[in-house]
Amino acid sequence: MKVGVHVGGPPSSEVARFAGWAEEVGFDVVTTTEVDHDPFLPLALAAQATSRVRLATGIAVAFARTPMAMAYVTNDLQALSGGRFVLGLGTQTKPHITRRFSMEWGKPVTRMREYITALRAIWNDWNKGEEVRHVGEYYRHTLMTATFRPAPHGHDNPPIHLAAVGPAMTRLAGEVADGLIPHGFSTERYFREVTLPALEEGLERGGRDRSEVSVHCPGFAHVYAPEGSVDEQRRMLRGRVAFYGSTPAYRGVLALHGWEELHERLHALSVRPEADRWDRMADLVDDEVLDTFCTSGTLPEVAAELRRRFGGLVDQVHLHPPAGTPEAEIRAAVATLHDSDLPAEEPALPAGER
């Protein structure tokens, strides 16, 4: 099992320092995400400070950019990193694409399939000499002249890991992507009973083997910060579960556990105007629900529980050790997860806590 760690914040010398440290203590992947900063610039700094770790977006928003715009920045990162870049792609939601990025929305699964096809066609033009001729419903790329064609960088195309919530996007990942990134709002049961079967259907459609797709660990993992109150940190996690649980798109995860009523109550509160609605929503997430969605505890406890829940099922997991965590403890946790390529153990927790 590969172990990744997230680097946040704006591009700075601290990003390079952190990436170099992560590589030295044994992490396999350094990731960024597209929230309040560009996800690509920090990886350019990380590439220059490392030589072994993979550098990944987890995720970048696909539909905020055309395939051509995405191709240029990712091709440069693949060259700069010596072939270590991984492109994690996600769709975001319609309001963000249309109202925040001012881009067009379409059928997300159909559009993502075409996006990936177009992206690979562009990369192949630049690095394999295959002239780009992509004509689809959403994207047309039929012009590439020598002035605008980067020189071949000598590496394979970056792997594309696809974020998925529902079965349809998960099937697409199995069919055409190099990796699957399940949404954080997931549970061990949902992963086993919904996500993995959908992935297998996609693999079968694409005539592919499970070994061809790198599967990331689902769910929320939180290591308690030693200087903070555990109750306060669990309160923060309750709020996170409540936020996602209020979204109709994620209702199916709660429904699988028989918690449809919880979704209805969360959603009803989320659309009310009261300023305290988010606190009231967090109050609805009890310990059973929280511990089903979240793996939380000390770093050794989180590493051991992730291994127990998902060992033998996933290929990559992410840890987020809080500041001040002893380096020896981090190394030990990474080693524990590296040794997780074993048949998954039978769940030891009661059904409601998985």
N, C-alpha and C positions, 0 to 999 in steps of 0.2 A: 504494500500500500504506500503510495506517495503521500507526503505530508506537505501541505502548503501553509503559508502565512500571508496575511494581508498587510500591505503598506498603504496607509491613508495620508490624507493631507495634500497640500500643493507640492509641485516639484521643488525640491530644495536639496542642499547638500546632505540633509538628514535622510532623505530617501536613499541616496547612494550608500551612506554609512549603514543604514538598517539592512539593506539588501546584502551588503558584504557580510554583515554579522549573521544574517539568516543562513547564508550559504555555509559559513564556517561552523555553525552549531549543528548542521545536518538537515535543514529543510530542503525539500526538493523543488518547491515552486514558490515564487513570490508573485502575488496577485494585486491588481488594483481594481477598482470598480468605478462606474460612472454615476456619481451622485452629485457632489458639489464641486468636483474638479474634473478636468480632462483625464481620461484613464490611460492615455498613451504616453504623455510627456514624462511621468515618473518612471515608466519602464525604460525609456531611453537612458535616463541616469542610472537606473539599476543595471542595465546591460553593460555599462562601462565599469561598474564596480564588482562584477561577478564573472565567473567563467564556466560554472557548472549548472546552476539552478535554471529551471525553466521560468519564463517571464510571461505572465498571462493576464488578460483582462477577464474579470469575473463579475459583471459582464460589461461590454460596450453595447450601446443601443444601436442596433442595426438600422432601423428605419429612420433614424435621425440623420443618416448620411446615404448618399447614393453608393452603390457598389464600387464605382470608380474612386470616389473620395476615400472610401474605406480601404481600397486596394493600395493606394499610394502610401498611406501612413503605416499600414501593416507590412507591406513589402520592405519598407525602410527599416522597420524594427526587426524583421527577420534577418536582414543583412547585417544590421548593427550588432545583433546578439549572436551572430554566428550560427543561426538556425535554431535558436532556443525559444522563439516566441510562439505562444498559443493564443489564438483568437477566440475568446469566449463571447458569444453573441446572444443577445436577448431582444425581444420585441418591444418591451415596455407596454403601456396600455394606451388605448386610443386617445384619451384626454391629453396625455403628455405628448404624444406624437403630433396631434393636431393643434393643441393650444400652447404647449411650451416650446416645441421645436418648429411649429408651423410647417409641418410636412403632411403629406397625404397618408391616409390609412387605407387598408384593404383587408382582404381575407388573410389573417396573419400566417396560417400554416402554408397556404398557397404562395403567399408573397415571400416567406422565408425560404421555401424550397428554391424559388427563382433567384433570390438574393445570393444564396450559396452557390448555385450554378453559375451565375454571372461573375461572382467574385473569383471563382476558380478559373473561369475562362480568361479573365483579365490577367491573373497571375501566370497562366500558361502561355499567354502571348508574350509576356515579358521574359519569362525564364525558360520556356521550352520551345519557343519559336512557332507556336500555334496561333495563327492570326485570329483575333477575337471577332466573333460573329454571333453575338447573343441577341436574340429578338424574342421578347416575352410579353406577357400581359402588363407587367409593371415596369420593366427595365429594357432598354435597347442600348446595346454597346456595339457599334459597328465601325468605329473610327479609331485608329491608333497609328499615328505617324511617328517617324524616327525621332523627331524633336521631343516628343512626349513619352517615349518608351524608355524606362530605366534599363540600364545594362543588367544582364543576368547576374544574380548574386551567388549562384553555385550551391544553393540549398534547396531542399524540398519546399513545397508550399506549406505555410503554417497550418497546423491542425486546427480544425474548427470545432469547438465545443459549444453545444447548443443548450440554452436554458429552456426548461419546459415545466409547465404546471400540470396541464391536462394530458390525457392519453393521446390526443391527436398530435400535439407537438412532440411528445415523447416518441411516438411511432416514427415521426419524421427524423428525429435524432438517430434512431436505430437504422433507418434506411439510408441516410446520406451524410451524417455528421461523423466526426472522429471522437466526439465525447458527448456525454449527457450531464447537464448540471440541473439536478432537481431543485425545485423552489425550496426556500427555507421553511415555508409553511407546509410542512409534511411530517409524517410520523413513520415509525418503523412499520406499522401495519399497512399504511397506505403505500409505502414504498414496496413492500413485499407483494401486496395483493392487487395493486393498480399499476404502479410505475413499471416494475420489472416485467409483468406480462405484456404491457404495451410496448416496451422496448423490444421484447422478443418478437412481437408481431412485426415491428419495423425491420428488425434484422432479417426475418424470413422474407419480407417483401423485397428487400435489397439483395437477397442472396448472400448475406454476410454472416460472419461468426462473431460471437460475443467478444472475443479477444480483440476485435477491430475497433471497439468503442470503449473509451475510458469513462467510467461512471463515477461521478462525484458523490460524496456523502450527503444525504438530505438532512433536513431538520436544523434547528438552532443549537449551537454549542456555545456555552458561556462558562469561562473560568472566572471564579470569584476573585475580585481584586482584594488583596489582603487588608488594605487600609479602609475599605468600604464596608458598609453594613450589608450583610447577606440579605436581610429583609428588603432593604432598598433596592438591591440588585435584582431580587426576584420580582419586586414590584415593577421594575423597568421591563423585565421579560414578560410579565403579565400584560403590560401595555402593548408590547410588540405582538403577542399572540392575539390580543383583542383587536388591534388595528387590522391585521390580515383576516382574522375571523369574521370581521364585519363586511368584507368584500364579497359580493355575490359570486364572483369568479372562483372563489376558494371554498364555497359552501360544501362541495362534494367531499372534501377532506374531513370536515366535521361530521357530515352525514354518515360516513363510513363507520364512525364511532357511536352513532346514535345521538349526536349532539346538534341536531337540526334546530332545536329550540334556542340553543345558545347563539347560533348564527342569527336567527331572527331578532333576538333581543339586542345583540351587538349592532346589527345593521340599523335597527330602529333608532338606537341612541346615536349612531354615527351621523345621521342626517338631521339631527335636532340642532337648534341654534345655541343651546346652552354652552357656556365656556367650560364647564366642568364635565362635559360629556365623556372626555377621554379617561378621566379618573374613574368615572362611574362604570365605564366599559371594563377597565382593568379589574374592578371589584368582582366582575362576573366570572373571571378566569380563576377557578379554584386550583388546588394543588394537583389534583388528578389530571386536569387538562394541561396545566403548565408542564408537568413532568412527562407527559406524553409527547409534547412538541419539542421540549427543550432538554438537552443533556447539560446539566450544570453541576458545579462542584469545584473542588480543588483541581489543579492540573492533572495530577495522577488519577483522580477519580474520573475526570472527563475522558482522558485517554483510554482508561480501562473500559468505561461504559461504551464509548464509540466502538472499540474493538469488539465488545460483546454483542452489541446490537448489529453491527454491519461488517464484521470481519468475514472475509470470503465472499461478500456481496458487492463491495465497492472497491474502486482502484485509487481513489484520492480523497483525502479528508483535510480540513483546515483547522488549525489551532490558532487561538488568539491569546497568548499569555499576557497578562496585565503587566504593566511596568513594575519593576522590582522583583519579578519572579526569578529565583536563583537559576543561573545558567545550567547547573547540573541537573536541576529538575526538568528544565526544558529538553535537554539532551535525552534524559531518560524517557520522557513522554514520547518524543519523536521515535526513539528506538522501540518503544512498546507498539506503536502504530506501524512501524516498518515491518514488524514481525506479525502482521495480521493477515497475511495471505494464507489463511487457514479455512477449512470448512466452518461456516457460521455456526456458532453455538445456539442451542435452543434458548429462547428468551427465558430469563429467570425472574423477571418482574411480573407482577400481576398484569392482566391484559390492559387494564385501564391506564397503566403507567408506562406503556410502551409507545 
